[in-house]
Amino acid sequence: MDNLINEVSDKMEKSVAALKNAFNKIRTGRANPSILDDIKVDYYGNLTPINQTSNISVEEGRSLVISPWDKSLIPEIEKAILTSDLGLNPNTSSDLIRVNMPALTEETRQDYIKQARSEAENSRISIRNIRRDANNSAKEMQQTSEISEDDLRRIEDRIQKETDKFISIVDSDLKNKESDLLEI
């Protein structure tokens, strides 16, 4: 019984972690190095994430400073950022690349909020699917007489409590992301 609840909790935690990862990729007006996590550069024949080829730091809250360990990568990094769908324009000065985060227009803010809500809903659906699968497993255990009907009710109640807990985490994360996006 506890194994099933622990498994449910682990799966739901992974769903929330995936949501947080998706939220990190949604750009706000502030600079955040994780926005570049999915951008890869050709590093000696291998596609490598920028954060594994450079130091990325935030400068003055609105710009990222990229300092490649291998200075010959500067043109590659610039090209990768330009061709990404993030809408960022890198500026190179000597051995640093600066990426200024443009201010968000009201229209882009609303688009990003829609995207965040969609990601949150996908996470909620995932959590509910985990609940459904766990309840089905518990019912199968009850049908094969591994557990009693009372145990089945207790398990279903515990699964529902876990579900409610993780849904509230998703809602809280969404609220925080929306407030980040609405900040000017």
N, C-alpha and C positions, 0 to 999 in steps of 0.2 A: 504494500500500500504506500509506504513512504517512498519507495523507489519510483513509483509512478508519479507522485507529486514532485519529487526532485527532478525527474526527467521533464515534466511539464514546465517547471520553473526555469530550468536551464534553457529550454527551447524558447520560452518567452523572453528571457534575458537576451538571447541572441537576436531575436526580432527587434527588440528595443535598441540594441547596439547597431543593427543595420539601419534603423531609422536615424540614429544620431549621425552615422556616417553619411547618410543621404542629406541630412540637414547641413552638414559641414560643406557640402558641395554647392549649396544654394548661397549665392553671393549676397552679402549685406553691404551697407555703405562702409563698414570698417574692414580693414585689412586682416586677413586670417591665412596663415601659411597653408592650412589644410585645403584651401581652394585649389591649390596646384597639385594635389596628391595624384590625380588621374592623368596628368600630363607627363608624357614619356619622351625622352630624347634618345637619339642613336648614340650610344656610348660604346665605342669599339665594337660595333656590329650587333650590340644587344639593345633592345628597347628597355630603358631604365627610367624609373620615376625621377623627376627633377630633385626631389628631396633626398635621393640617394647619391646625387652627383654634386650637390651644392649645400651651402648654408643658406637658409631662408630666415630672414628676420623681419619684424614689423618696425617701421620707422614712422613716427608721428601719427600712428593710428590709421592713416589713410593710404600708406604705400608699403609695398613689400620690397625688400632689398635681397637680391639673389647674388651670392658670391660663390661662383663655381670653383671647385677644387682644381679642375683642369681648365685653364683659361681658354684653351682651344674650343671648348664647348659653348662659349658665349653665343656665336651665331646660331648654333643648333637650338639652344634654349630659347633664344629670341624667336626663332621660326616656329618652334613648338607652341609657344604661348600665343603667337599671332594666329596660328591655324586652329587653335582650340576654339570651342564654341562659347568661351567665357566673355568675349568682347573686351579683352584687355590689350593695352598697347605698351609693350616694354620699351624702356629708354636705356641705352647703354652709355656708361661713362667709365672710361678706362677698363678696369677689371670687375665692375659691378653692373648689375642689371636692376633698374628700378621699375617697378610696376605700380603706377598710381591707380587706385581704385576710384573709378568715376562715381560721382554722386548718382544715386538712383532716382529716376523719374517716378512720378506717381504711377504711371502705367506699368513700368517694370516692377515696381514694388508689388502691385496687385497680381502680376503674373507670377512672381516668386511666392507670394502668399498662396495662390492657387496650387502651385507646385508643392509647397510644403504641406498643404491640406491633403493633397492627393497621396503624398508619401505617408502621412500619418494614417490615412484611411487604409492604405495597403498594409501598414503595420497592424492596425486593429483587426483587419481581415485575417492576417496571418495568426494573430493571437487567438482569434475565435476558432480558426481551423485546428489549432493545437488543442484547444479545449474540446472540440468535437471528437477529435481522434482519441484523446485521453478518456472521454466519457464512453466512447465505443469500446475501448480496451477494458474499462471497468465493467461494462455490461457483459462483455464476453467472459470475463472472469467470474461474474455472478452466474451466468448461464451454465458454466462448466463446474459450478459448485465450489470454486476456489474461495469465494467470499460470500457472505450472507447478504440479504437484501438491505439490512441495516448498515452493513459496511459499505455497500454500494451507495447508499444515500450520503453517508459521511464522506466518502471519496468525492462524490459529485459536488458536495458543498465546499470541500477544500479546493477542488479544481476551480469552482466558480469564484472563490475568494482570491485565488491566484490570478485568475483572469481579470477580475475587477481591479486588482492592484496594478497590474501591468497596463491595463487600458487607461487608468488614471495617470500613470507615468507618461504614456504617449500623449494624452491630452495636455499635461503640464509642459512637456517638451514643445509641443506645437504652439502653445500659448507663448512660451518664451521666444520661440523663433519668430512668431508673428510680431511680437513687440520689438525684437531686434530689427525686423524689416521695416517697421513703421517709424523707427527713430530717424531723425534727420541729422 
